[in-house]
Amino acid sequence: MSNDLPTRKIIHVDMDAFYASVEQLDNPELRGKPIAVGGGGKRGVISAASYEARKFGVRSAMSGRLAEKLCPDLIFVRTNFDRYKEVSSQIRKIFHDYTDLVEPLSLDEAYLDVTENKIGMPSASIIAQQIRQRIFEETGLTASAGISINKFVAKVASDYNKPNGQKTVNPEDVLQFLEDLDIRKFYGVGKVTAEKMYQKGIFTGKDLKAKSLEYLSEHFGKSGSYYYHIVRGIHNSEVKPNRIRKSLAAERTFSENLSSEIFMLEKLEHIAEEVSRRLSKSNVAGKTVTLKIKYSDFTLQTRSKTLPYFISDKTIILETAKDLLYQEKLNNSVRLLGISMSNLNTDTSKKDDSKASVVDKKKTVSVQLKFEF
């Protein structure tokens, strides 16, 4: 039996319809009703939808207009991020009662490494049950969890028994679990990539596993190596308590489409000011400025420029964004503009997780079966 893979006990906790659930918790009259957080007005975009709304096909990132067509009784609620952060902080305190190896992905989800834990519990599944129970008792909200040997499998598993459920993928079941998985369920495979895989006869993990590293690299570039390894259960990224910020951004959706660059300059100034404020608050600076443009037909375009020095000043950010705006002619009227800063001075050179444990392709990858999950 091969010991190529470090066998960890990883839990991925994902709150159920978090923003919407907090709103329903705080406003009893909203409970049991289809609600959307954000998305109000002519141009609003939904941040979250309750499970009652999801039954009608309402989803996050959907326009409020479309959501209302799908669900005429939909109730729109304004976002309240201060409240969501407050509840998120409560939940993270619960996590830290079990382990200090907690890696938040957002306000509503996190990875926990409980291989060694503060309560001396050998079963990661029981720890996940206890955490979910405490979250419910202390916040009134439900959470789902996935438990397995690495972050990738745990994250996929957390979506299986939503809402208010959990799924454990034991070490001996990992390879079969991944082979049976619909390719759309693979974390990191988006809609466009899934369609491309379908065209090449890849519908399940088993189909993906049948493709060589050379084939996947040829057709999917750098991501090919990632796909090759994850379908074999190889994902050695550790749970990092202090995740290094890779980028920082701000954007605005406009109430009316903008058809001229001149009308966009004032908007860009406000966005640049917000980006600068966030950089200052996080005490970081960046070299790469990216301008995001979403057109009225919802097509998306990005334009980037990397400077030879780190910046955080609003004026320089704005001037760089202006250069990018005038870089080429607009394709259509514009409904959204955004500015992001990347290549931050917090970045460190890191090896690709997928390359951290490259095994002989002829070997059969297996894991220790004595772990109690």
C-alpha distance (Angstrom), angle and dihedral (degrees) to the residues before:
residue distance angle dihedral
M1 . . .
S2 3.79 . .
N3 3.79 121.9 .
D4 3.81 95.0 -167.3
L5 3.78 91.9 119.2
P6 3.80 125.1 65.0
T7 3.79 105.1 -129.6
R8 3.78 109.9 -138.7
K9 3.77 131.7 172.7
I10 3.79 105.6 -123.7
I11 3.80 127.6 178.3
H12 3.80 122.8 -165.7
V13 3.81 110.7 -161.2
D14 3.80 116.9 -163.8
M15 3.80 121.5 -178.2
D16 3.80 115.1 -132.5
A17 3.83 112.7 -109.9
F18 3.80 85.8 -31.5
Y19 3.82 104.8 -170.5
A20 3.79 92.6 40.0
S21 3.80 92.2 45.1
V22 3.81 91.6 51.9
E23 3.81 89.8 51.7
Q24 3.81 91.3 49.7
L25 3.80 90.1 47.0
D26 3.81 92.3 52.6
N27 3.81 94.7 40.5
P28 3.83 111.2 45.0
E29 3.81 90.9 -171.4
L30 3.82 88.4 67.3
R31 3.78 95.7 54.8
G32 3.77 115.0 115.4
K33 3.80 91.2 12.2
P34 3.82 130.2 109.9
I35 3.79 107.1 -103.3
A36 3.79 135.2 171.6
V37 3.79 123.1 -156.7
G38 3.79 107.6 -140.3
G39 3.77 121.4 -10.3
G40 3.79 96.9 106.0
G41 3.79 121.5 141.1
K42 3.78 129.6 31.0
R43 3.80 96.5 -59.3
G44 3.79 104.0 27.6
V45 3.80 122.9 134.1
I46 3.79 121.0 -148.8
S47 3.81 118.0 -113.9
A48 3.81 96.3 -171.6
A49 3.80 140.9 -7.0
S50 3.79 130.5 -150.7
Y51 3.80 118.4 -119.8
E52 3.80 88.5 -108.4
A53 3.82 88.2 59.6
R54 3.80 93.6 43.4
K55 3.79 89.7 62.6
F56 3.81 86.2 69.8
G57 3.80 93.0 49.6
V58 3.80 96.4 -98.4
R59 3.80 110.8 151.1
S60 3.81 139.9 171.7
A61 3.82 116.0 -86.8
M62 3.82 89.1 30.8
S63 3.79 119.4 126.5
G64 3.78 114.7 -103.7
R65 3.80 90.6 -126.3
L66 3.79 93.5 57.4
A67 3.81 91.7 44.1
E68 3.80 90.6 53.4
K69 3.80 90.5 51.8
L70 3.80 90.4 52.1
C71 3.80 92.8 45.1
P72 3.83 114.0 23.1
D73 3.83 91.6 -175.3
L74 3.80 92.8 54.1
I75 3.81 114.3 137.9
F76 3.80 116.2 -145.4
V77 3.81 117.9 -146.0
R78 3.80 126.6 -172.0
T79 3.80 117.6 -115.8
N80 3.80 117.2 -103.8
F81 3.80 105.9 -169.0
D82 3.80 94.5 171.8
R83 3.79 88.7 61.9
Y84 3.82 93.1 44.8
K85 3.82 90.4 51.2
E86 3.80 90.1 49.7
V87 3.81 92.4 54.3
S88 3.79 91.6 41.9
S89 3.81 89.1 55.5
Q90 3.81 90.0 53.8
I91 3.79 90.6 52.2
R92 3.80 94.0 48.5
K93 3.80 90.4 53.4
I94 3.80 87.5 58.2
F95 3.81 90.5 51.5
H96 3.80 90.9 52.8
D97 3.79 91.3 55.4
Y98 3.81 85.7 70.0
T99 3.81 104.6 33.1
D100 3.78 141.7 -7.5
L101 3.81 89.8 -142.3
V102 3.80 94.7 92.5
E103 3.81 121.0 144.1
P104 3.82 112.6 -171.1
L105 3.81 114.4 -152.5
S106 3.79 94.1 -175.3
L107 3.79 138.6 -29.4
D108 3.80 91.3 -68.4
E109 3.81 107.0 38.8
A110 3.78 140.6 44.0
Y111 3.78 144.6 165.0
L112 3.80 120.3 -121.8
D113 3.80 125.9 -166.1
V114 3.81 106.4 -151.5
T115 3.80 97.7 167.2
E116 3.79 84.5 116.4
N117 3.79 111.1 20.7
K118 3.79 140.1 177.9
I119 3.81 96.4 -113.2
G120 3.80 96.4 48.7
M121 3.80 92.6 -122.9
P122 3.83 113.5 157.4
S123 3.81 94.1 -161.9
A124 3.81 116.1 79.5
S125 3.81 89.4 -171.0
I126 3.80 91.9 59.4
I127 3.81 90.6 47.2
A128 3.81 89.5 52.8
Q129 3.82 90.0 50.8
Q130 3.79 91.3 50.1
I131 3.80 92.6 48.4
R132 3.80 92.8 49.3
Q133 3.81 91.0 47.9
R134 3.79 92.3 49.9
I135 3.80 91.9 47.9
F136 3.79 89.2 54.4
E137 3.81 94.2 45.4
E138 3.81 95.1 45.8
T139 3.81 101.4 37.3
G140 3.80 105.9 18.1
L141 3.82 90.1 -124.3
T142 3.79 131.1 116.7
A143 3.78 128.0 -129.1
S144 3.79 136.1 -169.3
A145 3.79 126.3 -144.5
G146 3.77 142.2 -161.9
I147 3.80 121.3 -157.1
S148 3.80 126.9 -165.6
I149 3.81 148.1 114.6
N150 3.82 97.8 -69.1
K151 3.78 143.3 17.5
F152 3.79 95.9 -100.6
V153 3.80 97.0 54.4
A154 3.82 92.3 40.7
K155 3.81 91.9 53.8
V156 3.80 93.0 48.8
A157 3.81 90.6 47.1
S158 3.82 93.9 51.7
D159 3.80 89.7 67.1
Y160 3.80 94.4 54.5
N161 3.80 102.8 81.1
K162 3.79 101.4 26.6
P163 2.92 131.9 -174.4
N164 3.82 109.2 44.1
G165 3.79 97.4 -15.3
Q166 3.75 142.7 100.0
K167 3.78 139.5 -146.5
T168 3.78 129.4 -156.3
V169 3.79 120.5 -155.9
N170 3.80 105.2 -162.5
P171 3.82 119.5 -145.9
E172 3.79 93.5 -106.3
D173 3.82 91.1 50.9
V174 3.82 99.1 48.7
L175 3.81 99.0 93.0
Q176 3.81 94.5 46.7
F177 3.80 90.7 44.6
L178 3.80 90.6 54.8
E179 3.81 93.8 44.8
D180 3.81 91.4 53.5
L181 3.81 93.4 46.1
D182 3.80 119.8 113.2
I183 3.79 106.8 -118.1
R184 3.82 89.6 -123.8
K185 3.81 88.4 64.0
F186 3.78 93.4 59.8
Y187 3.79 108.2 108.9
G188 3.80 106.5 -122.4
V189 3.81 95.4 31.2
G190 3.79 106.5 107.2
K191 3.78 129.8 -170.2
V192 3.81 95.3 -87.4
T193 3.81 93.7 47.3
A194 3.80 91.6 46.0
E195 3.81 90.2 54.7
K196 3.79 90.2 49.6
M197 3.80 90.3 50.3
Y198 3.81 91.2 49.6
Q199 3.80 89.0 55.2
K200 3.79 88.7 55.6
G201 3.81 94.2 48.4
I202 3.78 96.2 -101.9
F203 3.80 109.5 137.1
T204 3.81 104.2 140.3
G205 3.78 139.2 27.0
K206 3.80 88.4 -98.8
D207 3.82 90.0 58.3
L208 3.80 90.2 48.2
K209 3.80 91.9 48.9
A210 3.80 90.6 54.7
K211 3.81 90.4 63.5
S212 3.79 119.2 89.0
L213 3.79 124.7 -122.6
E214 3.81 88.7 -112.4
Y215 3.81 92.2 52.7
L216 3.81 94.2 48.6
S217 3.80 92.5 45.6
E218 3.79 90.8 50.0
H219 3.80 94.5 50.9
F220 3.81 101.9 31.2
G221 3.79 103.5 29.4
K222 3.79 118.0 -147.9
S223 3.81 90.6 -7.1
G224 3.81 89.5 63.2
S225 3.81 91.8 77.8
Y226 3.81 90.2 49.5
Y227 3.82 92.1 52.4
Y228 3.81 91.7 45.5
H229 3.78 92.7 55.3
I230 3.80 103.0 38.2
V231 3.80 93.1 54.5
R232 3.81 86.0 57.1
G233 3.79 92.1 51.9
I234 3.79 93.7 -104.3
H235 3.78 112.4 139.0
N236 3.77 112.0 128.1
S237 3.78 100.0 174.4
E238 3.79 108.0 138.2
V239 3.78 124.4 -134.6
K240 3.80 102.4 -98.5
P241 3.82 114.9 -157.9
N242 3.80 92.0 -164.1
R243 3.77 105.0 46.5
I244 3.78 112.1 -163.9
R245 3.78 112.7 -124.8
K246 3.81 110.6 -119.6
S247 3.79 99.9 -173.1
L248 3.77 144.2 -1.5
A249 3.80 126.8 -150.6
A250 3.78 149.3 168.6
E251 3.79 130.4 -164.9
R252 3.79 141.7 176.0
T253 3.81 133.1 -148.5
F254 3.81 111.6 -150.3
S255 3.79 127.8 -134.2
E256 3.81 88.8 -135.5
N257 3.80 129.1 29.4
L258 3.80 113.9 -101.5
S259 3.78 115.4 -135.5
S260 3.81 102.6 -179.0
E261 3.80 134.1 54.4
I262 3.79 88.8 -133.2
F263 3.83 90.9 63.7
M264 3.79 89.8 49.9
L265 3.79 97.9 56.3
E266 3.81 95.0 77.6
K267 3.81 89.8 48.6
L268 3.78 91.3 49.6
E269 3.80 90.6 51.9
H270 3.81 91.6 57.9
I271 3.81 91.4 45.6
A272 3.81 92.3 48.8
E273 3.80 89.5 49.9
E274 3.81 90.6 53.1
V275 3.81 92.5 47.9
S276 3.80 90.2 49.6
R277 3.80 90.5 49.5
R278 3.80 91.9 51.3
L279 3.80 92.0 47.4
S280 3.80 90.1 51.3
K281 3.80 92.1 47.4
S282 3.81 90.7 51.5
N283 3.82 91.4 42.3
V284 3.81 92.5 -127.8
A285 3.81 138.4 119.6
G286 3.78 133.7 -162.4
K287 3.78 143.0 -151.8
T288 3.82 102.4 -152.1
V289 3.80 121.3 70.3
T290 3.80 116.9 -167.1
L291 3.79 123.8 -168.4
K292 3.79 114.7 -153.3
I293 3.81 118.5 -156.8
K294 3.79 123.9 -174.8
Y295 3.79 113.5 -171.1
S296 3.78 128.7 -147.0
D297 3.82 90.0 -100.1
F298 3.87 87.4 56.4
T299 3.81 94.3 -112.1
L300 3.78 111.6 143.3
Q301 3.80 129.1 -139.6
T302 3.81 131.1 -179.3
R303 3.80 128.9 -165.5
S304 3.80 121.9 -170.6
K305 3.78 139.3 -169.6
T306 3.80 127.3 -173.9
L307 3.79 117.2 -150.6
P308 3.83 124.4 -153.0
Y309 3.82 91.3 -120.0
F310 3.81 140.0 40.1
I311 3.80 117.0 -93.9
S312 3.79 137.3 -173.8
D313 3.79 100.5 157.6
K314 3.80 115.7 118.7
T315 3.81 93.8 -136.8
I316 3.80 95.2 55.8
I317 3.81 92.2 42.7
L318 3.81 90.1 51.4
E319 3.81 94.8 46.8
T320 3.81 90.8 49.8
A321 3.80 91.1 48.2
K322 3.82 89.7 50.2
D323 3.80 90.5 52.8
L324 3.79 89.1 52.2
L325 3.81 91.8 47.7
Y326 3.79 91.5 54.4
Q327 3.80 92.7 40.0
E328 3.79 91.8 98.0
K329 3.76 139.4 -4.3
L330 3.79 118.2 -79.6
N331 3.79 115.9 -107.6
N332 3.78 96.1 -144.3
S333 3.79 142.5 -22.9
V334 3.80 113.1 -50.7
R335 3.82 129.0 -121.4
L336 3.82 99.5 175.1
L337 3.80 138.5 27.8
G338 3.78 127.2 -173.3
I339 3.79 138.9 174.4
S340 3.78 124.2 -155.1
M341 3.79 132.6 -176.7
S342 3.79 120.2 -148.6
N343 3.79 137.8 159.9
L344 3.79 84.6 66.8
N345 3.78 125.4 -172.3
T346 3.82 87.9 -112.2
D347 3.82 91.7 66.9
T348 3.78 119.2 112.1
S349 3.77 126.7 -172.5
K350 3.75 109.1 -100.0
K351 3.71 134.0 178.6
D352 3.78 119.1 -114.2
D353 3.80 107.9 -94.0
S354 3.76 90.0 -136.8
K355 3.80 89.9 58.3
A356 3.78 95.3 45.5
S357 3.76 92.1 87.6
V358 3.78 110.2 22.4
V359 3.78 110.6 173.2
D360 3.77 131.9 -164.2
K361 3.80 105.7 -81.3
K362 3.79 89.6 -135.4
K363 3.78 93.1 58.2
T364 3.76 122.5 94.3
V365 3.78 108.2 -126.0
S366 3.77 114.1 -135.6
V367 3.79 137.1 157.5
Q368 3.77 137.9 -141.2
L369 3.79 112.4 -80.3
K370 3.80 98.0 -159.2
F371 3.78 94.3 81.2
E372 3.80 114.0 110.9
F373 3.77 110.9 -133.6
